[in-house]
């Protein structure tokens, strides 16, 4: 940990704990007494941090008399970790896409200002960070802003929704009454996990496929988190429900250099082979999304099992062959 990182960690600890002893700071930073003394002195005398020693409480804290201007002192520029910069820019991307100039703008604008403050500093303002670092969204299907707000309201108020839903797989349009349970952002798109009163079971709905949505006064049916996780979490991708099977995939040495570092599922099991190839096992309940990801690798991925998945991939390859022959 370099000195700049230590400065930020000292500030974070003091803001979180309100009071921190010298021993506690030293243990968190894993530095010598002399190094910590120099850091505290530098923060106070060179960077004007309002840090004081409270003899009665036996620890360091920010001065209680410090105004907002004092607490807004500038620390030297610190670059973000990959997860931090991705989180901040992704949040901006999501907020900007929710409702440009529409109903949510008054609520979104303050959050955007806070994110800009986090991204910016004396050495690099938020606009420059966004210009130099990009989060690229692929296959994004925007949900209607009004519907997003209606779904969100029903979700938090625990009310049922009446929706008109267009199932892309079959092209069928149905009127449904659903109890919203979770909003899920997956692969750049929004989905709603809900209890469908028409089908009398848990279902997943793409928000962009909802053409009409209105709040109902009837209370939503509650489903506990354990049941939701059991239904939606174990299987591969957004298509869930039904018996779980395990896919066995074999990748060539060339493609293994990428796939061995990817996470396809939290419960996946992977093993590099002596020849450099890679064996990947992962659970799935519905093969549709998994087949699409397998086909992206072409001849570099072989489905070893189960037979039904191998057949599904073979059928898709056959259709492609007929189309392009």
C-alpha positions, 0 to 999 in steps of 0.5 A: 500500500503506497502513501496515497492509499494510506491517506484515503484509508485513514480518512475512511476509517475516521469517517466510519468509526468516528474515533480510532486509536493509534493502535487501531490505525496502525493495525489496519494500515500495517505500518510502523509507528513512525510511518503512521505519525508521518502520515497523520502529520502530513494530512494535518499540516500539508493537506489541511485535514481537520484531524485531532487527537482526543485525549479523553477518548484516547483516539483520533477523530475529525474535529467537531468544529470542522465545517463542510469546507474543512471536511472537503479538503483535497487529497492527492489524486488516486486512481480507482481499482477496476471494480471501483471504476466499473461500479461508478461508471456503470451506475452512471450508465444505468441512471442516464438510461433510466429516464432521460428528461422524463419522470425520473429526472428530478430523482436521478439528477442528485445521484448523478451529481454525487457520482460526478463528485466521486469521480472527479478530483483536482487532477481529473474531473468527471468529464475527463474520466468518462471520456477516457474510460468507457463502459460499452453496453451490448444488446441493450433493450431499453425498458419504457421509463413509465413502466420501469417506475410503475414496476418499481413502485409496485415492487416496493409497495408490495402491490400486484401489477397488471401487465400486457406481456409479449413472449418473444419465444412464442410471439404470444401476447397475454394479459397477466396479473403478477406479484413483483418480487425482484428486479434483476439487471442482467447482461444490460437488460432489466428483468422482473422475477415475479409470481404469475397468478395466471400460470400459478408459479414463479416466472421471469419477465423482460421489462422491455417486453411489457407493453402495458403496466398498471398498479393494482390495489391487491397486495402482492403474494409473498415468496421467501428469498430461499424459494426465489434463490432455489428457483432462479439462482442454481441454473444458468442464465436468466432462463430458470426453473425446472430440473437442473442438469450439468453441462460438460463442455470441452474447450480447445487450448486456444480458447481455453486461454480465455474461458479458464478465466471467465465465470459462467456460473457461480457454481461452475467447476473448471479444470485445465488439461495436460494438453492445454484444453479446458473442461468446464461443468456448470448447472442449467435448467433451460438450454436456450441461453447456454446454447447461444454462449456455446455457439459463440465459440464455434468449433472450439467448444465441444459439448460432452454432455448431457445428450439433450444439450449436445443435440440442441447445439447440433440442431442449431448448427444444422439450421445454420448449415442449411441457411448458409449452404 
